[in-house]
Amino acid sequence: MTEKITIMDKKQLDLLEKLCNATAVSGDEFEVRKIVREEIDAVADEVTVDALGNVLAIKKGRGANKVRVMLAAHMDEIGLMIVKKDDDDDLFQFELVGGIDDRQLPGKAVLVGRDHLPGVIGAKPIHMTTKKERQNKIKVSEMRIDLGPDIGDKVEPGDRATFATRFAVLGPSVCAKALDDRFGVAILIQLLRQAPDHIDLLAAFTVQEEVGLRGARVAAYAFEPDMAVAVDATPAHDLPHWDEEDENVHYNTRLNEGPAIYVMDRATIADRRLVRWLQETAEDMGLPFQLRQPGGGGTDAGVIHKTRSGIPSISVSVPARYAHTAASIARLSDWANTVKLLGAALERVTPDLLAGERRN
């Protein structure tokens, strides 16, 4: 497909950069929550923060028979938690928060705590390792975060650490940590600003998605929507198989192919009426889109659709390579087209959308 690059405006890029560079490891989403409140308090009709830390915003529509549409995006990111300090040294033991491949941790620069203290996950130089050591991955229990003698006293057990990767625009791409799911957060903020006036738009900026979709369950219970869309980032498993000759047919999603519409993942079978609603909107608008291949992973929709008496739900994601690592890469055009698709789809929501029989 020939890609037509759509660059988001500077205001949107600046917001995404601010969100990605913030630290919000699961359970300590303070920094992103603060940014969200700064962006939406003057836009939404109601904004509350619940007991778990979710930001719940409502943009009310006009008239009767309004559909209550919930959009959810999680504020948290994967990361590390300081457990204890080694005796007589400024080396800190840590545990993983969320799904991280511990093989890619050694040697990574990190930022610790709310003061963003610089540190590094130490690794023995390769010329000082034995053959046996090189054949076996280093266990997390054997790794330490090295903060240096004058910094370590400022760190306490429970402090979070995140990768020190800084946001960068690389031509048609963006590179950053935590694109999962700062993309979704930025998209929800933009959709709140342009919410159609014939629906009640319920925006949930959720917490602790990376450790079990915890915030979304509470948010959905409070909102009690008629339907829900989880807006996230999804792995673009679109690289060649370097170690085999076969074509990569299990790509999940690809960069440059537009927003990924979910039919099924590990936690949710999407409501077919909502799949059709998004597909037809994209086709009518001439927007690129792709159906995410069923498989592992999941989004906040995994708990939203099981809340109260059941909520018709679907997920839409921006594809990104290298998910849950120190840096992901995604296309600006995929982000822009996800905003366009969801904005246009919300304009088409009517009570008739969910009136028909559910066929799955």
C-alpha positions in Angstrom: 0.0 0.0 0.0 1.3 3.5 -0.8 1.2 5.4 2.5 0.1 9.0 2.6 1.8 10.4 5.6 -0.5 12.5 7.9 1.5 14.4 10.4 -0.3 15.4 13.6 -0.1 19.1 14.5 2.6 20.4 16.8 0.2 20.7 19.7 -0.7 17.0 19.5 2.9 15.9 19.1 3.9 18.0 22.1 1.2 16.4 24.2 2.2 12.9 23.2 5.8 13.7 24.0 4.9 15.0 27.4 2.8 11.9 28.1 5.5 9.5 26.9 8.3 11.1 28.9 6.2 11.1 32.1 6.6 8.2 34.5 3.5 6.2 35.3 4.4 2.6 36.2 1.3 0.7 37.3 0.0 1.8 40.7 1.8 5.2 40.5 0.1 6.9 37.6 0.3 10.4 39.3 2.3 12.1 36.5 0.1 11.1 33.6 -3.1 11.7 35.7 -1.9 15.3 36.4 -1.3 15.9 32.6 -4.7 14.5 31.8 -6.5 16.7 34.3 -4.7 19.8 32.9 -5.9 18.9 29.4 -9.5 18.0 30.1 -10.8 19.8 33.2 -11.9 22.8 31.1 -13.3 20.5 28.3 -15.4 17.9 30.1 -18.7 18.6 31.9 -17.7 16.4 34.8 -14.2 15.1 35.9 -13.6 12.9 38.9 -10.8 10.7 40.2 -12.0 7.5 41.8 -10.6 5.5 44.7 -8.2 3.5 42.4 -6.9 6.6 40.6 -8.9 6.4 37.4 -9.8 9.8 35.8 -13.4 9.6 34.8 -14.6 12.4 32.5 -18.1 13.0 31.0 -19.0 15.1 28.0 -22.8 15.3 28.0 -24.8 15.3 24.8 -28.1 17.0 24.1 -31.6 15.6 23.5 -33.3 12.4 24.4 -32.3 8.7 23.8 -28.6 9.5 24.0 -26.3 6.5 23.8 -23.8 6.3 26.6 -20.4 5.6 24.9 -17.4 4.7 27.1 -13.9 5.1 25.7 -11.1 3.7 27.8 -7.3 4.2 27.6 -4.8 3.2 30.3 -2.4 5.7 31.8 0.0 3.1 33.3 3.1 1.6 31.7 5.3 -1.4 32.4 8.3 -0.8 34.6 10.1 -1.8 37.8 9.6 -1.4 41.5 12.4 -1.0 44.0 12.3 -3.7 46.6 15.3 -3.2 48.9 18.8 -1.7 49.0 21.8 -4.0 49.2 23.7 -3.6 52.5 26.5 -1.0 52.4 26.1 -0.2 48.8 23.9 1.9 46.5 22.7 -1.1 44.5 18.9 -1.8 44.6 17.0 -5.0 44.1 13.8 -4.7 42.0 10.8 -6.5 40.7 9.1 -6.3 37.4 5.7 -4.5 37.1 3.8 -5.8 34.1 5.0 -8.0 31.2 8.7 -7.4 30.6 11.2 -9.8 28.9 14.0 -9.7 31.5 16.5 -10.6 28.8 16.5 -7.1 27.5 17.0 -5.4 30.9 20.8 -5.5 31.5 22.6 -2.3 30.6 19.4 -0.2 30.3 19.4 3.3 31.7 16.4 4.0 34.0 14.8 6.8 35.9 13.8 6.1 39.5 11.1 7.6 41.7 9.2 10.9 41.2 12.4 12.8 41.1 13.5 10.8 38.0 16.8 9.9 39.6 19.2 8.4 36.9 20.4 4.9 37.2 21.4 1.9 35.2 20.6 -1.8 35.4 24.1 -3.2 35.8 25.6 -5.9 33.6 29.0 -7.5 33.6 31.1 -6.6 30.5 31.1 -9.5 28.0 34.8 -10.0 28.1 34.5 -10.6 31.9 31.8 -13.3 31.5 32.3 -17.1 31.3 30.9 -19.2 28.5 28.4 -20.6 30.8 27.2 -17.1 31.8 26.8 -16.1 28.2 24.6 -19.2 27.5 22.2 -18.4 30.3 20.0 -15.3 30.8 20.5 -13.2 33.9 17.7 -13.6 36.4 15.9 -10.5 37.7 16.9 -11.6 41.2 20.5 -11.3 40.2 20.2 -7.8 38.6 20.6 -4.5 40.5 19.8 -0.8 39.7 23.0 1.2 40.3 22.3 4.7 41.4 25.6 5.9 42.8 26.7 7.0 46.3 24.9 10.3 46.5 21.6 9.4 45.0 20.7 6.1 46.7 19.6 7.7 50.0 16.8 9.4 48.1 15.2 6.0 47.1 12.7 4.0 49.1 11.2 0.6 48.7 8.1 0.9 46.5 9.5 3.6 44.3 9.0 2.9 40.6 11.6 2.9 37.8 11.0 3.4 34.1 13.2 3.3 31.1 15.1 6.6 30.4 14.2 6.6 26.7 13.2 10.1 25.5 10.5 10.8 22.9 11.7 11.3 19.3 10.2 11.9 15.9 12.0 9.8 13.3 10.7 11.0 9.9 7.2 9.4 9.5 7.7 7.5 12.8 7.7 8.2 16.5 10.0 6.4 19.0 9.3 6.4 22.7 8.8 4.3 25.8 5.2 3.8 26.9 3.4 4.3 23.5 1.4 1.6 25.1 -0.8 3.3 26.0 0.0 7.0 25.8 -1.3 6.8 22.2 -4.7 5.9 23.7 -4.5 8.7 26.3 -3.7 11.3 23.7 -6.5 10.1 21.5 -9.1 10.2 24.3 -8.1 13.8 25.1 -8.6 14.8 21.5 -11.9 13.0 21.2 -13.2 14.7 24.3 -12.4 18.0 22.7 -14.4 17.2 19.6 -17.2 15.0 21.1 -20.4 14.9 19.1 -23.4 16.4 20.9 -25.8 13.6 20.3 -24.2 11.1 22.7 -22.9 11.1 26.2 -19.1 10.5 25.9 -17.7 8.8 28.9 -13.8 8.8 28.9 -12.0 6.6 31.3 -8.3 7.1 31.8 -7.6 3.9 33.6 -4.9 2.6 36.0 -3.2 -0.7 36.5 -4.1 -2.2 33.1 -0.7 -3.7 32.7 -1.1 -5.8 35.9 -4.6 -7.1 35.3 -7.0 -4.6 33.8 -7.9 -3.4 37.3 -8.9 0.2 36.9 -11.2 -0.5 33.9 -13.4 -2.8 35.8 -14.1 -0.1 38.4 -14.6 2.6 35.7 -17.1 0.6 33.7 -19.1 -0.2 36.8 -19.3 3.5 37.7 -20.1 4.6 34.2 -22.6 1.8 33.3 -22.3 2.6 29.5 -24.4 1.2 26.7 -21.2 0.3 24.7 -17.5 0.7 25.1 -14.3 1.0 23.0 -10.9 0.3 24.5 -8.3 2.5 22.7 -4.8 1.0 23.0 -1.5 0.2 21.2 -0.9 -3.3 19.9 2.2 -5.2 18.8 3.1 -4.8 15.2 4.7 -8.3 14.7 5.5 -7.4 11.1 9.3 -8.1 10.8 10.7 -11.0 8.7 11.6 -14.3 10.3 15.3 -13.9 10.3 16.0 -17.5 11.4 13.7 -19.3 8.9 12.7 -19.1 5.3 9.0 -19.2 5.8 7.0 -15.9 5.4 5.8 -14.3 8.6 2.1 -15.0 8.3 1.4 -14.4 12.0 2.0 -10.7 11.8 -0.8 -9.6 14.2 -0.8 -6.1 12.8 1.5 -4.1 10.5 2.8 -0.5 10.5 1.4 1.8 7.8 -1.9 -0.2 7.5 -4.0 2.0 9.8 -5.8 1.4 13.0 -6.2 -2.2 14.2 -9.8 -3.3 14.8 -10.1 -6.3 17.1 -12.3 -9.2 16.3 -11.0 -11.4 19.2 -8.1 -11.4 21.6 -7.2 -13.4 24.7 -9.7 -11.7 26.9 -12.5 -10.5 24.5 -14.6 -11.5 21.6 -15.7 -8.2 20.1 -19.4 -7.4 19.5 -19.9 -8.0 15.8 -22.2 -5.0 15.5 -19.3 -2.8 16.7 -16.9 -4.5 14.3 -19.2 -3.7 11.4 -19.8 -0.1 12.7 -16.0 0.6 12.6 -15.3 -1.2 9.3 -18.1 0.5 7.5 -17.0 3.9 8.9 -13.5 3.3 7.7 -14.6 2.2 4.3 -17.0 5.1 3.8 -14.3 7.6 4.9 -11.6 6.1 2.8 -9.5 5.4 5.8 -7.0 2.5 6.0 -7.7 -0.1 8.7 -6.7 -3.7 9.5 -8.3 -6.5 11.4 -6.0 -7.5 14.2 -5.2 -11.2 14.0 -6.8 -13.2 16.9 -4.3 -14.4 19.5 -2.7 -13.3 22.8 -2.8 -10.1 24.6 -5.8 -8.0 25.6 -7.1 -4.6 26.5 -9.3 -3.0 29.1 -12.2 -4.4 27.0 -11.4 -7.7 28.7 -13.1 -6.6 31.9 -15.4 -3.9 30.6 -17.5 -6.3 28.6 -18.1 -8.4 31.7 -19.2 -5.6 34.0 -22.7 -5.4 35.5 -25.1 -7.1 33.1 -22.7 -7.0 30.2 -21.5 -4.2 28.0 -21.0 -4.5 24.1 -17.3 -3.8 23.7 -14.5 -3.7 21.1 -10.9 -2.5 20.9 -9.1 -0.3 18.5 -5.3 0.0 18.6 -2.4 1.9 17.1 0.2 -0.7 15.9 3.7 -0.3 17.4 6.8 -2.4 17.1 8.8 -3.6 20.1 6.0 -3.4 22.7 6.9 -3.7 26.4 10.6 -2.8 25.8 12.6 0.3 26.4 11.5 1.8 23.1 8.7 1.3 20.6 8.3 2.6 17.1 5.0 3.5 15.4 3.8 5.5 12.4 2.4 9.0 12.9 -0.1 8.2 10.1 -1.5 5.2 12.0 -2.1 7.4 15.0 -3.7 10.1 12.9 -6.0 7.6 11.2 -7.0 6.1 14.5 -8.2 9.5 15.6 -10.1 10.1 12.4 -11.7 6.7 12.5 -12.9 7.0 16.1 -14.0 10.6 15.6 -16.1 9.7 12.5 -17.5 6.5 14.1 -18.7 8.4 17.2 -20.7 10.7 14.8 -22.5 7.7 13.6 -23.6 6.3 16.9 -27.4 6.0 17.2 -29.7 3.8 19.4 -30.2 1.7 16.3 -26.5 0.6 16.4 -27.2 -1.8 19.3 -30.9 -2.5 18.5 -30.2 -5.4 16.2 -29.7 -9.0 17.4 -26.2 -9.9 18.5 -25.0 -12.6 16.3 -21.9 -13.8 18.2 
